[in-house]
Amino acid sequence: MSIFHSMNISASALNMQRLRLDVVSSNMANSETTRGKLVNGVWQPYRRKMVEIASSNSNSSFANIFNDSISANGEIGDGVKVTKIKEDQTPFKLVYSPDHPDADKNGYVKMPNVDPLKEMVDLMGASRSYEANVTVLNASKGLLMKALEIGK
């Protein structure tokens, strides 16, 4: 294990949380977009996107990570990675607005499946996680600086 291992883990978490913040902001920006994607010549509303994450370890079960960490040469972990950005498949909201240019013959408009309340909760969670990882990164940096001062 290198002396920068903890910093690399924090860096992977910071990158993942930044991507979560980007996806949440994209969802909020498109929460009223009725023409998000053209499918078979018909416009579909914007569909909420979500970040799927996983451990960077190939053997990511708790038992495997625990056994690797107590072995003589086991690494504790390698951080996190984004496996994919997937679309939320919940149905679109129907809003009655007969004057809207995208209204159907009954006057209903398909609106995106973005819930601003869910997005704010995701935003707060990602923001707090980002702050926590910055704190861990600064603590690791402080420990390395103190280790360098031992030789003085």
C-alpha positions in Angstrom: 0.0 0.0 0.0 1.4 3.4 -1.0 1.4 6.4 1.3 -1.0 8.1 -1.1 -3.5 5.2 -1.0 -6.0 7.1 1.2 -5.7 10.2 -0.9 -6.5 8.2 -4.1 -9.6 6.7 -2.4 -10.7 10.2 -1.4 -10.0 11.5 -4.9 -12.2 8.7 -6.5 -15.0 9.6 -4.1 -14.7 13.3 -4.8 -14.9 12.6 -8.6 -18.0 10.4 -8.1 -19.7 13.0 -5.9 -18.9 15.8 -8.4 -20.6 13.7 -11.1 -23.6 13.2 -8.9 -23.8 16.9 -8.5 -23.6 17.4 -12.2 -26.4 14.9 -12.9 -28.6 16.5 -10.2 -28.1 19.9 -11.7 -28.9 18.6 -15.2 -32.1 17.0 -13.8 -33.1 20.3 -12.2 -32.3 22.3 -15.3 -34.5 20.0 -17.5 -37.4 19.6 -15.0 -39.8 21.4 -17.4 -38.3 20.1 -20.7 -41.1 18.5 -22.8 -38.8 17.8 -25.8 -35.9 15.9 -24.4 -35.4 13.1 -26.9 -36.7 12.4 -30.4 -38.0 8.8 -30.5 -39.5 7.5 -33.8 -40.3 11.0 -34.9 -42.1 11.9 -31.6 -40.7 14.1 -28.9 -40.4 12.5 -25.5 -40.0 14.5 -22.3 -36.7 14.6 -20.5 -36.2 11.5 -18.4 -34.5 11.8 -14.9 -31.0 10.5 -14.8 -29.4 8.7 -11.9 -25.8 7.7 -11.1 -25.0 4.1 -10.3 -21.9 3.5 -8.3 -19.9 0.5 -7.1 -16.7 -0.3 -5.3 -13.6 -0.4 -7.5 -12.7 -3.8 -6.1 -13.6 -6.7 -8.4 -14.5 -8.8 -5.3 -16.8 -6.3 -3.7 -18.6 -8.4 -1.1 -18.0 -7.4 2.5 -16.6 -10.8 3.4 -14.0 -10.7 0.6 -12.9 -7.1 1.4 -12.7 -8.0 5.1 -10.6 -11.1 4.4 -8.3 -9.2 2.0 -7.8 -6.5 4.6 -6.7 -8.8 7.3 -4.3 -10.8 5.1 -0.7 -10.0 4.9 -0.7 -8.2 1.6 -4.4 -7.2 1.3 -5.4 -3.7 0.3 -8.3 -2.2 2.3 -10.0 -0.8 -0.8 -9.5 1.1 -4.0 -12.3 3.6 -3.8 -15.5 3.9 -5.8 -16.3 4.2 -9.5 -19.4 5.1 -11.5 -20.7 2.1 -13.3 -23.3 3.9 -15.4 -25.7 6.8 -15.6 -29.1 5.3 -16.1 -32.5 6.8 -16.8 -35.3 6.6 -14.3 -38.1 4.5 -15.8 -41.0 6.0 -13.7 -43.8 7.2 -15.9 -44.1 10.8 -17.0 -46.5 13.2 -15.3 -49.6 14.2 -17.2 -50.5 17.9 -16.8 -53.7 19.4 -18.3 -52.6 22.4 -20.4 -54.5 22.6 -23.6 -52.7 25.7 -24.8 -49.3 24.0 -24.6 -47.7 23.3 -28.0 -47.0 19.7 -27.0 -50.5 18.9 -25.7 -52.2 15.8 -27.0 -55.7 15.9 -28.5 -57.2 15.7 -24.9 -55.1 18.7 -23.7 -52.6 16.8 -21.6 -48.9 17.3 -21.7 -46.3 14.7 -20.7 -44.0 16.4 -18.3 -40.6 15.0 -17.2 -40.4 12.5 -14.3 -38.2 14.8 -12.3 -39.3 15.5 -8.7 -37.5 18.7 -7.4 -37.8 17.4 -3.8 -35.9 14.2 -4.7 -33.3 16.2 -6.5 -32.8 18.5 -3.6 -32.3 15.5 -1.3 -29.8 14.0 -3.7 -28.1 17.4 -4.0 -27.7 17.7 -0.2 -26.4 14.1 0.1 -23.9 14.6 -2.6 -22.8 17.9 -1.2 -22.3 16.6 2.3 -20.4 13.5 1.0 -18.2 15.8 -1.0 -17.5 17.9 2.1 -16.7 14.8 4.2 -14.3 13.5 1.5 -12.5 16.9 1.4 -12.1 16.7 5.2 -10.6 13.1 4.9 -8.3 14.4 2.2 -7.1 17.3 4.3 -6.6 14.9 7.3 -4.5 12.6 5.1 -2.5 15.5 3.9 -1.9 16.7 7.5 -0.8 13.2 8.6 1.7 13.0 5.7 3.1 16.5 6.5 3.5 15.5 10.2 5.3 12.3 9.1 7.7 14.4 7.0 8.4 16.6 10.1 9.6 13.5 12.1 12.9 13.5 10.3 13.8 17.1 11.2 
